[in-house]
Amino acid sequence: MDELGLNKLFAAFLVAGLLLMTGIKLADVLVPHSELQQNAYVIEVPEGGSDAAAPPVDKGPEPILAMLASADAVAGEKLAKKCVACHVFDSGGANKVGPALWNIVNTDKGVADGFAYSKALAEFGGAWDYAALNLFLAKPKAYISGTKMNFAGLKKPQDRANMIAYLRQQADAPAALPSETEIAAESGS
């Protein structure tokens, strides 16, 4: 394109910009902006804010003790396939990135031989009972802040119950199912 063509192109952009600015000014003159004296739709707001809803409280995952008796360990085994990259479920299996999970139900937390637990998990204390497994499998990092486990968790209560049923079977002597008293205590009845 020669110099005259560039000048014509520049002039066209300049004229388009001037026309746009003129149109905006003309619109302001023809339709002046005015503030409303009162909102068209009035929203009642109570004084003091006492009626405002409280923020939701995270009560943790849903109770699952009642589901354990009917949980599907085969479905839990399928879910456990996500875990085999880091864990082994066999008797006498060697630790991987995560500890071996044979006979894990009702054992103390952070005590598997030959595995270096995170400081947070090693100091957490307690046993891997059904309630602790439910909380941990729901959101590991929320249950034990500082854990090295990089798993988002199982959102569905039935999935957690199935996984725990599978973990329960992976033992020389499976742990007893929760009693009616424990189920009632968990559900708050």
N, C-alpha and C positions, 0 to 999 in steps of 0.2 A: 504494500500500500504506500502511495506517495505521500508527501507532506500535506498536500491539499486535502486528501482523503482523511488523514488524521485530524486535521482542523475541523472538517465537517462532522466527524464522529464526536469530537470534543464539544462542538457547538450543540449537537443534538442532545448530549447528556446535560449540558448546561441549561438548555431551554426546558428539558423535561424536569429538572430540579426546580427551576423558577416557576413552572406551571404548577408543580406539586405544592410549593410553598404558597403560591397565590390561592390555590384551591383551599388549603387549610385555613388561611386568613379569611377568605370569603365565607367559609363554613362557620367560623367563629362569629362573624358579623351577623349572618343570617339566623343562626341558632345559638344565641348566647347561653353560656353555662350559668346555672343558678343553683344555689344551695337549697335543699329542702328545709323547711322549718321544722318538720317532724318526719320521722321515718315512716315509710309507707306501711311497713309491718312492724308492729311493736312487740318486742320480746320481753316478757315479764321476768325479772331477775329478783329472787328473794334477797332481802337484806341479810347480811351476816353469813350467807353461804352455807347455812346448816343443812339445807336440803340437798346439797350436792352429794352425789354418790361417792362413796369412799373408793379409792383405787383397789382393784382386785388383789387379793392376797394369794400368793402362790402356796397352796397347801401340799404341794408335792404330787407325786403320781397317785393314781387311783389304787385303792386297796385290791390285792389279788389273792389273799389267803383263801377265800371262798372258792376261787377258780382253780386252785391247784389240784384238787381231787379229780376234776374232770379235764385237766389240761392235757394236751396232746404232745407227748414227748417226741413223737416222730416229726411233728411240725417244728418242735424245738431243735431237733437235730438238723433240719433243713436251715433254720435260722443260724445255727452254729457254724454253718459253712462260711459265713461272713468272717468268723473269728479265727479260722484255722491258719490264717497267714501269721498270726501272732501267738496263738495258744494251741496247746495239744490237749486232747480229752482222754487219752489212753492211760491205762494203769502203768505207772513207771515211765511215762513219757517225759522226755527232756524239756526243760524250759526253752522257750523261744524268745521273741521280743517281749512277750508277756509270760506270766507263770503258767505252769501246767495246771489244768483245772480238774484233774481227777480228784474225787472226794472233797470238793470245795465247800459243799453245803454244810453249815454249822462248824466249820473250822475257823480258827482265828485269822484275822486280817493281817496281811503282810508277813507271813511266816513260812512261805514255801522255801524249802531248802535250795540253796544255790541261786536264788533270784534276788537281784538288787532292786528293791522297791523304791518308789519315790519317797522322799522324807515325809510328805504329807500322808501317804497311805500307811507307811510304817508306824507313824505316830498316832494314827486315827483311833486304833484300838477297837475292841469288840469282835464279834464273830460274824461270819457271812451267813446269818440266818435269813429266813425268807423275806423279812421286811427290809433288811439291808441290801439283799440282792435286788429286790424290786426297786429301791431308791437308786442304786448304782446303775442298774441296767436302763433305767429311765433317762438319766442324765449323769454320766460319770463325773464330769467336771463340776456340776452343781452339787453333787453329794459330797465329793471329796475334792475340794479346791486345791489344785496343785498336783493332781494325779498326772502321771505320764500317759495314761490311756487316752488315745486320740480316737474315740468312738463317740458319735453323736448321741447314741442311745436308741432305745426301742420305744416309740411313742404309744403304740397300742397295748393296753393292759393284757389282752389275750396273748400277744406275742411274748410279753415278759413272762406270763404264767407258763407258756409252752417252753420257753427257754429254761426257766427254773426247773420245770418238770424233767427236762432232759439232763440238766446239771445234777439233779437229785439222783437220777439213774446211774450216773457216772461215778459209782462208788462201790467199794467192796460190800458195804451194808448201807443201803439208801436210808437217808434221814426220815424220821417219822413225819407224816403229813400233819399240818397244824390241827389242833383240837378245836372243838366247837367254841370253847372259852376264848382261845386265841383269835379265832375268826370274829367273834362277837366284839372283842376288845379292839381289834383293828378297825372294824366298821363303826365303832362308837355306840353300839347297841347296849 
